[in-house]
Amino acid sequence: MVQKAKKHWRSLAVILAVVGMVGWVASGLAGFDGQNVLADPQGIKYTGAGSCAAAACHGSQTPKEDGSTRHDENTIWSNKDAHAKAHGSLLSDDSKAWAKNLKIEDASKSERCLNCHALSGFTIHDNTVHRVVLKPEDINAEKYSVEDGVSCDACHGPADKYLKDHTTKGWTQKQRDTLGSQKTFDEWGLYDTKNVMFRANVCLSCHLKIDGDLVAAGHPELPFELSIMSSDEEWIHWRNHGAWTGFKIWAMGQVVSLRESAVQTADRTKAGADEKLVKGSYDRMLGHAILTRQTASAVDAEGLAALDKLLGAVKADWADAGKREAALRALAKGVDEWAAKLNGIDFDQAKAEAVLKGVAAEGEQVAPLGYRAGETFVMSAIALVGAHNKDGKPADADAKMEKAGGLYDALGDKDTYDAAKFGPGAKAMAEWYPGGKSLPLP
């Protein structure tokens, strides 16, 4: 089953390569100001993957065992990372068919598509992040090609200003320590992906930014699990994290997914999308809410109460589209504020195992919410079992990972998903990690 789980995850990577994965996102500061504000550092250009490709920089064929970087980051990205294939995927038959349905002449040149399939900037408004295609004057064209897809600057920030300085040993950490993540980005253009909330924001700026008309045209909804994406040994290009960090990464992925799915549901409501699409994004949101509430229960009871109040307001206002949209945007704002609080909480074994046992008890509550929520539960199970195996080192680690991978049997696929089958299968996780308690949604 372990191999099946890995195979399934690789299949998700293929999907990501087809539709593009990660793009730009704004700061991890709590709350948004509601204004349409350009969030990119002014006057700092993007330089493209070519500026990082030298063997002495990040283009080495073999990793170095010491130092803060491996020096083979660009090599791994170009050979194994689906981001590198994001632009090329726009030439696929599927992409051409979706573009035709959307009346887009050429997906590989359309700003609508390049937002997620190439380097892009971003703006903040309506409680979330929106991506914008870069202008020629924003790019140092000497070593840039749109065909590179989502390359280095997309996650690490426009490099023109910090490109030379960040090669000095200790320079980047000094900026983190003296300026903090946000000011390091504002002053240097360097985006701090070691900041877990910043990292989640980067990833979710594409994964939950699929408009209803894109889905109607054939574009798939995107699966995502931050902890798996942060630990897959085949393509990660950073140093391993400290003990129990995998749980915090997973938790942040869920809470930011909750925020973004709330905004997606609000956007689809405002656009008058088909009610099935609106309900689908809402059910996916509830799946993230169930898992996020288990984290809040373990680390911040006050935060759990605040989240429940916001979730209850959405439920109460659902019948009125205008009130529903307002309640969803209020939820997104509140969740963003709680994510910033979570960013300052460290996980130890007690917190991690409380979260793990709580999530294990939620299979049956997640099941009626549909395939995407069920998929989130399965990927979370694999991520959390893997994180616990790494740091807790239980004697039955391999057996539990086999069981986690086996949840895919009950999940099936989006066309065959059966809640009546998945519920009992997911419920079995509570037998592996007893002691947790399901928290019914408000």
Sequence and secondary structure as in RCSB ss.txt:
>XXXX:A:sequence
MVQKAKKHWRSLAVILAVVGMVGWVASGLAGFDGQNVLADPQGIKYTGAGSCAAAACHGSQTPKEDGSTRHDENT
IWSNKDAHAKAHGSLLSDDSKAWAKNLKIEDASKSERCLNCHALSGFTIHDNTVHRVVLKPEDINAEKYSVEDGV
SCDACHGPADKYLKDHTTKGWTQKQRDTLGSQKTFDEWGLYDTKNVMFRANVCLSCHLKIDGDLVAAGHPELPFE
LSIMSSDEEWIHWRNHGAWTGFKIWAMGQVVSLRESAVQTADRTKAGADEKLVKGSYDRMLGHAILTRQTASAVD
AEGLAALDKLLGAVKADWADAGKREAALRALAKGVDEWAAKLNGIDFDQAKAEAVLKGVAAEGEQVAPLGYRAGE
TFVMSAIALVGAHNKDGKPADADAKMEKAGGLYDALGDKDTYDAAKFGPGAKAMAEWYPGGKSLPLP
>XXXX:A:secstr
 HHHHHHHHHHHHHHHHHH          SS  SS EE S TT  B  GGGG STTTT  SS  SSSS  S HHH
HHHHH GGGGTTGGGGSHHHHHHHHHTT S GGG HHHHHHHS EEEEEETTEEEEEE  GGGB GGG  GGG S
 HHHHH   TTTTTGGGSTTHHHHHHHHHHHHHHHHHH    TTSHHHHHHHHHHHHT   HHHHHHT       
HHHHTT TTT  S    TTHHHHHHHHHHHHHHHHHHHHHHHHHHTT  HHHHHHHHHHHHHHHHHHHHHHHHH 
HHHHHHHHHHHHHHHHTTTSHHHHHHHHHHHHHHHHHHHHHHTT    HHHHHHHHHHHHTTHHHHGGG HHHHH
HHHHHHHHHHHHHHHHH  TTHHHHHHHHHHHHHHH  TTT  HHHHHHHHHTHHHHSTT       
